[in-house]
Amino acid sequence: MITAAQLRAARALAGIDQRDLAERCGLSVPTIQRMEASEGVIRGNVDSLMKLIGALDSIGIVLIGDGATSSEGGRGVRMKK
């Protein structure tokens, strides 16, 4: 699962804009905008979410789940509770 806040933070960390992310994952810019504007966990069809997560992974973004640790080292993004 990925939240809208994680998506915005991941994109900022990668230094890419919405258009670049959309091209990398094969989704439309309005789809990316809708995902980023949602509240909490992003909802969408599984194929779109897998494309999004795959694109983030291919540019070096590791999504850290709630309560999970990052065993890979490096930088990460997490919201405080």
C-alpha positions as CSV (number, residue, x, y, z in Angstrom):
1,M,0.0,0.0,0.0
2,I,1.1,3.5,-0.7
3,T,-0.3,6.7,0.6
4,A,-0.7,10.0,-1.3
5,A,1.8,11.6,1.1
6,Q,4.3,8.8,0.4
7,L,3.8,9.3,-3.3
8,R,4.4,13.1,-3.1
9,A,7.5,12.6,-0.9
10,A,8.9,9.8,-3.2
11,R,8.5,12.0,-6.3
12,A,10.1,14.9,-4.5
13,L,13.0,12.7,-3.3
14,A,13.5,11.4,-6.9
15,G,13.4,15.0,-8.2
16,I,10.8,14.3,-10.9
17,D,7.6,16.0,-11.7
18,Q,4.2,14.4,-12.2
19,R,4.6,14.3,-16.0
20,D,7.9,12.4,-15.8
21,L,6.4,9.9,-13.3
22,A,3.4,9.4,-15.5
23,E,5.6,8.6,-18.5
24,R,7.8,6.3,-16.5
25,C,4.9,4.2,-15.2
26,G,2.6,4.4,-18.3
27,L,-0.2,6.3,-16.6
28,S,-1.8,9.6,-17.4
29,V,-0.9,12.8,-15.7
30,P,-4.5,13.3,-14.4
31,T,-4.2,9.8,-12.8
32,I,-1.0,10.8,-11.0
33,Q,-2.7,14.1,-9.9
34,R,-5.7,12.2,-8.6
35,M,-3.5,9.8,-6.7
36,E,-1.6,12.6,-5.1
37,A,-4.7,14.5,-4.2
38,S,-6.4,11.6,-2.5
39,E,-6.5,11.2,1.3
40,G,-4.7,8.4,3.0
41,V,-4.0,5.1,1.1
42,I,-4.2,5.5,-2.7
43,R,-7.1,3.6,-4.2
44,G,-7.0,2.4,-7.7
45,N,-6.9,-0.7,-9.9
46,V,-4.2,-3.1,-9.0
47,D,-2.5,-2.8,-12.5
48,S,-2.1,1.0,-12.1
49,L,-0.8,0.7,-8.6
50,M,1.8,-2.0,-9.6
51,K,2.9,0.2,-12.5
52,L,3.4,3.1,-10.1
53,I,5.3,1.1,-7.5
54,G,7.4,-0.5,-10.2
55,A,8.3,2.9,-11.7
56,L,9.3,4.2,-8.2
57,D,11.4,1.1,-7.6
58,S,13.2,1.5,-10.9
59,I,14.4,5.0,-9.9
60,G,15.5,3.8,-6.5
61,I,12.6,4.6,-4.3
62,V,11.9,2.1,-1.5
63,L,8.5,2.4,0.1
64,I,8.6,1.9,3.9
65,G,5.3,0.6,5.3
66,D,3.8,1.7,8.6
67,G,5.9,0.3,11.4
68,A,8.4,-1.3,9.0
69,T,12.1,-0.8,9.0
70,S,14.3,-0.2,6.0
71,S,17.0,-2.9,5.9
72,E,18.5,-1.5,2.7
73,G,20.0,1.6,4.4
74,G,20.1,4.9,2.5
75,R,17.6,7.6,2.8
76,G,13.9,7.2,3.3
77,V,10.7,9.1,4.1
78,R,8.4,8.4,7.0
79,M,5.7,10.5,8.7
80,K,5.8,10.8,12.4
81,K,2.7,9.7,14.3
